[in-house]
């Protein structure tokens, strides 16, 4: 496989992974809003909040990898 095709495939893979992460953030945020509206601030709420922070960090890392591969693609 040519180097340019390999880079394009990596970008595509990372974009799909980013979509999954963002979907998980949206679903988890919806669950947290539901917990806040019901006034339930138990352990599930705090675990959900930690999960969102971790997922946002993961999304930022994936976006930085996408940027790195896009720069590499521009050089090819």
N, C-alpha and C positions, 0 to 999 in steps of 0.2 A: 504494500500500500504506500502511496506517495506521502511524503511528509505533510503536505497541505491537506490531504484527505484525512490523515490521522488527527491533525489539529482540529479540523472541522468536526470530526466525530467526538472528540473530547469536549469541545464546546457544547455540542448538542446534548451529550450525556449530562454535563454539569447544569445546563439549563433545565433539563427535565428534573434533575435532583432538586434544584432550587424551587421549582414549581411545587414539588411534593412538600418541601419544608414550609413554604409560604402557606400552603393549604393546611398543614398541621397547626401553624400559628393561628390561622383564622378560626379553625375549629376549636382549638384550646381557648382562644380569647372569647369565643361565644359561650363556652362552658363557664368561664370565669365571670362573665357578665351575668349569666343566669344565677350563679352562686351569690354575687353581690346583690342582685335584686331580691333574692330570697333571704338575704341577711345571714348567710351561712359562711363564716370565715374560719372554718376548721382546717384540718390538715390537708384536705383535698385542695382547698383554695391555694394554700402556700406552695404545695407541690406543683400545682398548675402554673403558678407564677414563676417558679424556678424553671419549669419546662419551657415556658415562653422565652425567658432570658437565654437559655441554652440554645433554643432554636433560632433566635435572632442572631446570636453569635455565630452559629453554624451557617446561617444564610449569608452573613457578611463575609465569612471565610470563603464560601463557594463563589460569591461575587468577585472576590479578589482573585481567585483562581481563574475565573472566566476572563477577567481583565488581562491577566498574565498571558493566557492563551490567545486572546485577541491581538495583543501586541506581537506575539510570536507569529501569528497568522499574517499580520501586516508586514513583517520582515521577509516572509517567504515570497 
